[in-house]
Amino acid sequence: MAEVVREKKANIFVRTGKKISGFFKGIFSELKKVSWPSRKQVFNNTVSVLVFCLVIGVVIWAADFLFKFIIGLLFA
């Protein structure tokens, strides 16, 4: 009968280390493919978000002030 020769598995720590290092290599290779925005685009987007937040804040404040005024008239 022919004997079956088994390949010896590497240590659990070695296998885990290889999986972790492969994971991080994959992350770095994907990050190289990313199309990063320019500094001007980041600045413009940041200003847009801040202005939008300010406008929404003013709208919420105005609605709150209006509802408070109406409730004050109804129950005063």
N, C-alpha and C positions, 0 to 999 in steps of 0.2 A: 504494500500500500504506500501511496505517496504521502509524505508528511506535508502538512499545511504549515507554511512559514508565515508567522504573523509579524507585521511590522510593529515595533515597539512605539507606543505613544509617548509623546514628550510629556514632561512634568506638567501638572495643572497650572502652575505659576508661569511656566514658559508659554503655554498655550494662551492663557489669559493675557499675558503681556503682549503677545503677538496680535491678539484681537484688538486690544486697546491701542497699540501703535498703528495698526491698520485703520482704525476708526479715525484717529487724528490725522493721518496722512490723507484720508478721504476728505476730511474737513478742509484741510489746507488746499487740496487740489480744486475743490469746489469754490473756495474763496478767490482763487486766482481767476476763475471764470466770470466772477461778478462784475457787472458794469457799474462802477461807483459814480455817484453824481459829483459834479464839480462843486467848488466852494461857492460859486455864485448861485447855483441851483439850490444848494443847502440853505444859503442865506435867504433866498427868495421864498422858499417853502416855509422856513421858520417864521418869517415875517407874516406870511399869509395865515399860518395857523394862529399866531398871536393876535392878529387883527380879528380873525373869525371868532376866537374865544372872547375877545373884548366885546364884540358886537352881540354875541349870544348872551354874555353877562349883562349887558345893558338892557337887552330885551327882557330877560328874566327879572331884572330889577324893576323895570317899568311895569311889567305885568303884576308883580308883587305889590308895588306901590298902588296901582290901580285897584286891585282886589281889596287891599287894605282900606282904601278910601271908600269904596262901595260898601264894604261891610260896616265901616264906621257910620255911613249915612243911614244904612238900614236899621242898625241896632242902637243908634244914639238918640 
